[in-house]
């Protein structure tokens, strides 16, 4: 269960109540699922997880409120932290519901909102966020996938890689170039249903920790102009505004993984005996536990500070979200690594939860902006 006392200054009563219910749900409904052995099992389980999130009325938190146009970011952080502690796959499923739906809420027509947002909120439609390309990662302006106007339609051409939920999503929130000369200002956003002719799931990209990742391609893929989000050229702004707010939740996921690893290490240190006493009595183990706990507390405070500011109506939380993601993901990586060091040989067995966390936590320092990019963002905001 989440330690709400540690971050209580940033939470309201409904958040504390949510955290309590999340603890039992995460353990009973998600933690009880078998760990997927491979990509195929992960894809099947991802749909089951989404259904359970919908039944528990948790998927609705992924969708921005119609009146405010924003999500309850603290609630999203609590959900991601809880899910990540028991299943990195479940965390990813919820995260993609946020990423795929937010641009629709920001720039979609009433028709698009009515078609997709209620389905996402009920766990009946799986979302995907298709921005990354072979030559366009941190440098989004290098995007080469095109959307060419053709009468009242657009023709999509290109391919996307490292797309979570590729092959199992019901729709893709896609970013493509409508102006070949415009760099980031020439990018537009679209909603493309998975069954659209010309959209192909090329195949999975296998991760060391099972996760439905893959490549998709567009060839003579026709979508109506009504599928566009906002005006032409507003896609980059919509995408960055989405990431600016939701990036904080990546830090929350990191805290969830780190918390699980820390608890596993604490339990092992207190129960494992060597040289006639529990290894928790050795000062070098105590030093690791102390630093792990301190770094985790600092990470959580940065995450919920950023989420609190956003929920209070700040238009941008660029600095706070960049700090939260950079610090929390780097700290989590070290905490998980130290947990393995404390646990020893058992910690590197493939079926040990901390070994699985070691594989899962690594990607958090890369997606939605690498740590290095976050540091550049922080410096830019400070110097501004």
For each residue, the residues with C-beta under 8 A, 3 or more apart:
1: 19 20 22 23
2: 19 22 23 78 81 82
3: 6 7 300
4: 7 8 11 15 16 19
5: 8
6: 3 297 300 301
7: 3 4 10 11 300 301 304
8: 4 5 11 16
9:
10: 7 74 301 304 305 307 308
11: 4 7 8 15 16 19 74 304 308
12: 15 16 74
13: 16 17
14: 17 18 75
15: 4 11 12 18 19 74 75 78
16: 4 8 11 12 13 19 20
17: 13 14 20 21
18: 14 15 21 22 75 78 79
19: 1 2 4 11 15 16 22 23 78 82
20: 1 16 17 23 24
21: 17 18 24 25
22: 1 2 18 19 25 26 58 78 79 82
23: 1 2 19 20 26 27 82
24: 20 21 27 28
25: 21 22 28 29 30 56 58 82
26: 22 23 29 30 31 82 83 85 86 87 90
27: 23 24 30 31 32 86
28: 24 25 31 32
29: 25 26 32 33 52 56
30: 25 26 27 33 49 52 83 86 87 90
31: 26 27 28 86 87
32: 27 28 29
33: 29 30 45 48 49 87
34:
35: 351 356
36: 41 42 44 45 89 210
37: 41 210
38: 41 42 210
39: 42 43 204 206 207 210 211 212
40: 43 44
41: 36 37 38 44 45 210
42: 36 38 39 45 46 89 210 211 212
43: 39 40 46 47 167 168 204 212
44: 36 40 41 47 48
45: 33 36 41 42 48 49 89
46: 42 43 49 50 89 92 93 126 165 168 212
47: 43 44 50 51 126 168
48: 33 44 45 51 52
49: 30 33 45 46 52 53 87 89 90 93
50: 46 47 53 54 59 93 97 123 126
51: 47 48 54 55 123
52: 29 30 48 49 55 56 123
53: 49 50 56 58 59 90 93 94 97 123
54: 50 51 57 58 59 121 122 123 124
55: 51 52 123
56: 25 29 52 53
57: 54 60
58: 22 25 53 54 61 79 94
59: 50 53 54 62 63 94 97 120 121 122 123
60: 57 63 121 122
61: 58 71 72 75 76 79
62: 59 71 76 94 97 98 101 120 121
63: 59 60 71 97 101 105 117 120 121
64: 68 69 70 71 101 102 105 106
65: 68 69 70 71 72
66: 69 105 113
67:
68: 64 65
69: 64 65 66 105 106
70: 64 65 73 245 310 311
71: 61 62 63 64 65 75 76 98 102 245 246
72: 61 65 75 76 311
73: 70 76 77 245 246 248 249 306 307 310 311
74: 10 11 12 15 77 78 304 307 308 311
75: 14 15 18 61 71 72 78 79
76: 61 62 71 72 73 79 80 94 98 246 249 252 307
77: 73 74 80 81 248 249 251 252 303 304 307
78: 2 15 18 19 22 74 75 81 82 252
79: 18 22 58 61 75 76 82 83 94
80: 76 77 83 84 91 94 95 249 250 252 253 256
81: 2 77 78 84 85 252 253 255 256 259
82: 2 19 22 23 25 26 78 79 85 86 256
83: 26 30 79 80 86 87 90 91 94 253 256
84: 80 81 87 88 90 91 252 253 254 255 256 257 260
85: 26 81 82 256 257 259 260
86: 26 27 30 31 82 83 90 260
87: 26 30 31 33 49 83 84 90 91
88: 84 91 92 209 211 253 257 356 357 360 361
89: 36 42 45 46 49 92 93 210 211
90: 26 30 49 53 83 84 86 87 93 94
91: 80 83 84 87 88 94 95 253 256
92: 46 88 89 95 96 164 211
93: 46 49 50 53 89 90 96 97 126 165
94: 53 58 59 62 76 79 80 83 90 91 97 98
95: 80 91 92 98 99 164 246 249 250 253
96: 92 93 99 100 126 127 128 129 164 165 169
97: 50 53 59 62 63 93 94 100 101 120 126 127
98: 62 71 76 94 95 101 102 246 249
99: 95 96 102 127 129 173 242 246
100: 96 97 103 104 120 127 128 129 169 171 172 173
101: 62 63 64 97 98 104 105 116 117 120 121 127 173
102: 64 71 98 99 105 106 242 245 246
103: 100 106 107 108 129 173 189 229 238 239 242
104: 100 101 107 108 112 113 116 117 173 191 229
105: 63 64 66 69 101 102 108 113 117
106: 64 69 102 103 229 230 238 241 242
107: 103 104 189 229 230 234 238
108: 103 104 105 112 113 116 191 229
109: 112 113 226
110: 113 114
111: 114 115 226
112: 104 108 109 115 116 191 226 227 229
113: 66 104 105 108 109 110 116 117
114: 110 111 117 118
115: 111 112 119
116: 101 104 108 112 113 119 120 125 127 171 191
117: 63 101 104 105 113 114 120 121
118: 114 121 122
119: 115 116 122 124 125 170
120: 59 62 63 97 100 101 116 117 123 124 125 127
121: 54 59 60 62 63 101 117 118
122: 54 59 60 118 119
123: 50 51 52 53 54 55 59 120
124: 54 119 120
125: 116 119 120 170 171
126: 46 47 50 93 96 97 165 168 169 170
127: 96 97 99 100 101 116 120 165 169 170 171 173
128: 96 100 163 164 165 166 169 171 172 173
129: 96 99 100 103 163 164 172 173 242
130: 160 163 166 172 173 174 175 192 216
131: 136 140 143 160 175 239
132: 136 137 160 161 162 163
133: 136 137 142 143 144 145 158 159 160 161
134: 159 161
135: 139 142 144
136: 131 132 133 139 140 141 142 143 144
137: 132 133
138: 369 370 373
139: 135 136 142
140: 131 136 143 175 184 187 236 239
141: 136 183 184 187 236
142: 133 135 136 139
143: 131 133 136 140 175 176 177 187
144: 133 135 136 158 177
145: 133 156 157 158 159 160 174 175 176 177 218
146: 156 157 158 176 177 178 180
147: 154 155 156 176 177 178 188 190 223
148: 154 155 157 178
149: 153 154 178 225
150: 153 154 155 222
151:
152: 224 225
153: 149 150 222 223 224 225
154: 147 148 149 150 176 178 190 222 223 224 225 227 228
155: 147 148 150 220 221 222
156: 145 146 147 174 176 190 192 198 199 218 221 222 223
157: 145 146 148 218 219 220 221
158: 133 144 145 146 176 217 218
159: 133 134 145 202 215 216 217 218
160: 130 131 132 133 145 163 166 174 215 216 217
161: 132 133 134 205 215
162: 132 205 213 215 367
163: 128 129 130 132 160 166 172 213 214 215 216
164: 92 95 96 128 129 211 212 213
165: 46 93 96 126 127 128 168 169 212
166: 128 130 160 163 169 201 204 205 212 213 214 215 216
167: 43 201 203 204 212 214 216
168: 43 46 47 126 165 212
169: 96 100 126 127 128 165 166 172 194
170: 119 125 126 127 193 194
171: 100 116 125 127 128 191 192 193 194
172: 100 128 129 130 163 169 191 192 194 199 216
173: 99 100 101 103 104 127 128 129 130 189 190 191 229
174: 130 145 156 160 189 190 191 192
175: 130 131 140 143 145 187 188 189 190 235 236 239
176: 143 145 146 147 154 156 158 187 188 189 190 218 235
177: 143 144 145 146 147 180 182 186 187 188
178: 146 147 148 149 154 182 186 187 188 232 233 235
179: 182 185 186 232 233
180: 146 177 186
181: 186
182: 177 178 179 185 186 187 233
183: 141 186
184: 140 141 187 236
185: 179 182 233 236
186: 177 178 179 180 181 182 183 233
187: 140 141 143 175 176 177 178 182 184 233 235 236 239
188: 147 175 176 177 178 228 229 230 231 232 233 234 235
189: 103 107 173 174 175 176 228 229 230 234 235 238 239
190: 147 154 156 173 174 175 176 223 227 228 229 235
191: 104 108 112 116 171 172 173 174 227 229
192: 130 156 171 172 174 196 199 218 221 223 227
193: 170 171 196
194: 169 170 171 172 199
195: 199
196: 192 193 199 221 222 223
197: 221 222
198: 156 218 219 220 221 222
199: 156 172 192 194 195 196 216 217 218 221
200: 216 217 218 219
201: 166 167 214 215 216
202: 159 214 215 216 217
203: 167 214 215
204: 39 43 166 167 212 213 214
205: 161 162 166 213 214 215
206: 39 213
207: 39 210 211 213 359 363
208: 359
209: 88 356 359 360
210: 36 37 38 39 41 42 89 207
211: 39 42 88 89 92 164 207 360 363
212: 39 42 43 46 164 165 166 167 168 204
213: 162 163 164 166 204 205 206 207
214: 163 166 167 201 202 203 204 205
215: 159 160 161 162 163 166 201 202 203 205
216: 130 159 160 163 166 167 172 199 200 201 202
217: 158 159 160 199 200 202
218: 145 156 157 158 159 176 192 198 199 200 221
219: 157 198 200
220: 155 157 198
221: 155 156 157 192 196 197 198 199 218
222: 150 153 154 155 156 196 197 198
223: 147 153 154 156 190 192 196 227
224: 152 153 154 227
225: 149 152 153 154 228
226: 109 111 112
227: 112 154 190 191 192 223 224
228: 154 188 189 190 225 231 232
229: 103 104 106 107 108 112 173 188 189 190 191 234 235 238
230: 106 107 188 189 234 235 237 238
231: 188 228 234
232: 178 179 188 228
233: 178 179 182 185 186 187 188 236
234: 107 188 189 229 230 231 237 238
235: 175 176 178 187 188 189 190 229 230 238 239
236: 140 141 175 184 185 187 233 239 240
237: 230 234 240 241
238: 103 106 107 189 229 230 234 235 241 242
239: 103 131 140 175 187 189 235 236 242 243
240: 236 237 243 244
241: 106 237 238 244 245
242: 99 102 103 106 129 238 239 245 246
243: 239 240 246 247 368 369
244: 240 241 247 316 317 318 321
245: 70 71 73 102 241 242 248 310 317 321
246: 71 73 76 95 98 99 102 242 243 249 250 368
247: 243 244 250 251 321 322 324 325 368 369
248: 73 77 245 251 252 303 306 307 310 317 320 321 324 325
249: 73 76 77 80 95 98 246 252 253 307
250: 80 95 246 247 253 254 325 328 329 364 367 368
251: 77 247 248 254 255 299 302 303 306 321 324 325 327 328 329
252: 76 77 78 80 81 84 248 249 255 256 303 307 328
253: 80 81 83 84 88 91 95 249 250 256 257 364
254: 84 250 251 257 258 299 325 328 329 331 332 361 364
255: 81 84 251 252 258 259 296 299 300 303 328 332
256: 80 81 82 83 84 85 91 252 253 259 260
257: 84 85 88 253 254 260 261 332 336 357 360 361 364
258: 254 255 261 262 292 295 296 299 328 331 332 335 336 361
259: 81 85 255 256 262 263 296
260: 84 85 86 256 257 263 264 353 354 357
261: 257 258 264 265 332 335 336 339 354 357
262: 258 259 265 266 289 292 293 296 335 339
263: 259 260 266 267
264: 260 261 267 268 339 343 353 354
265: 261 262 268 269 288 289 292 338 339 342 343 354
266: 262 263 269 270 280 289
267: 263 264 270 271
268: 264 265 271 272 279 342 343 346
269: 265 266 272 278 279 280 285 289 342
270: 266 267 278 280
271: 267 268 278
272: 268 269 278 279 344
273: 276 277 278 279
274: 277 279
275:
276: 273
277: 273 274 281
278: 269 270 271 272 273 281
279: 268 269 272 273 274 282 285 342
280: 266 269 270 285 286 289
281: 277 278 285 286
282: 279 285 286
283: 286 287
284: 287 288
285: 269 279 280 281 282 288 289 342
286: 280 281 282 283 289 290
287: 283 284 290 291
288: 265 284 285 291 292 338 341 342
289: 262 265 266 269 280 285 286 292 293 342
290: 286 287 293 294
291: 287 288 294 295 338
292: 258 262 265 288 289 295 296 334 335 338 339
293: 262 289 290 296 297
294: 290 291 297 298
295: 258 291 292 298 299 331 334 335
296: 255 258 259 262 292 293 299 300 331 332 335
297: 6 293 294 300 301
298: 294 295 301 302 327 331
299: 251 254 255 258 295 296 302 303 324 327 328 331 332
300: 3 6 7 255 296 297 303 304 328
301: 6 7 10 297 298 304 305
302: 251 298 299 305 306 320 323 324 327 328
303: 77 248 251 252 255 299 300 306 307 324 328
304: 7 10 11 74 77 300 301 307 308
305: 10 301 302 308 309 320 324
306: 73 248 251 302 303 309 310 317 320 321 323 324
307: 10 73 74 76 77 248 249 252 303 304 310 311
308: 10 11 74 304 305 311 312
309: 305 306 312 314 317 320
310: 70 73 245 248 306 307 314 317 320 321
311: 70 72 73 74 307 308
312: 308 309
313:
314: 309 310 317
315:
316: 244
317: 244 245 248 306 309 310 314 320 321
318: 244 321 322 377 381
319: 322 323 377 378 381 382
320: 248 302 305 306 309 310 317 323 324
321: 244 245 247 248 251 306 310 317 318 324 325
322: 247 318 319 325 326 369 374 375 377 378 381
323: 302 306 319 320 326 327 374 378
324: 247 248 251 299 302 303 305 306 320 321 327 328
325: 247 248 250 251 254 321 322 328 329 368 369 371 374
326: 322 323 329 330 371 374 375 378
327: 251 298 299 302 323 324 330 331
328: 250 251 252 254 255 258 299 300 302 303 324 325 331 332
329: 250 251 254 325 326 332 333 361 364 365 371
330: 326 327 333 334 365 371
331: 254 258 295 296 298 299 327 328 334 335
332: 254 255 257 258 261 296 299 328 329 335 336 361 364
333: 329 330 336 337 361 362 364 365
334: 292 295 330 331 337 338
335: 258 261 262 292 295 296 331 332 338 339
336: 257 258 261 332 333 339 340 354 357 358 361
337: 333 334 340 341 358
338: 265 288 291 292 334 335 341 342
339: 261 262 264 265 292 335 336 342 343 347 354 357
340: 336 337 343 344 347 348 354 355 358
341: 288 337 338 344 347
342: 265 268 269 279 285 288 289 338 339 347
343: 264 265 268 339 340 346 347 352 354
344: 272 340 341 347
345: 348 349
346: 268 343 349 352
347: 339 340 341 342 343 344 352 354 355
348: 340 345 352 355
349: 345 346 352 355
350: 355 356
351: 35 355 356
352: 343 346 347 348 349 355 356
353: 260 264 356 357
354: 260 261 264 265 336 339 340 343 347 357 358
355: 340 347 348 349 350 351 352 358 359
356: 35 88 209 350 351 352 353 359 360
357: 88 257 260 261 336 339 353 354 360 361
358: 336 337 340 354 355 361 362
359: 207 208 209 355 356 362
360: 88 209 211 257 356 357 363
361: 88 254 257 258 329 332 333 336 357 358 364 365
362: 333 358 359 365 366
363: 207 211 360 366 367
364: 250 253 254 257 329 332 333 361 367
365: 329 330 333 361 362 370 371
366: 362 363 370
367: 162 250 363 364
368: 243 246 247 250 325
369: 138 243 247 322 325 373 374 377
370: 138 365 366 373 374
371: 325 326 329 330 365 374 375
372: 375 376
373: 138 369 370 376 377
374: 322 323 325 326 369 370 371 377 378
375: 322 326 371 372 378 379
376: 372 373 379 380
377: 318 319 322 369 373 374 380 381
378: 319 322 323 326 374 375 381 382
379: 375 376 382 383
380: 376 377 383 384
381: 318 319 322 377 378 384
382: 319 378 379
383: 379 380
384: 380 381
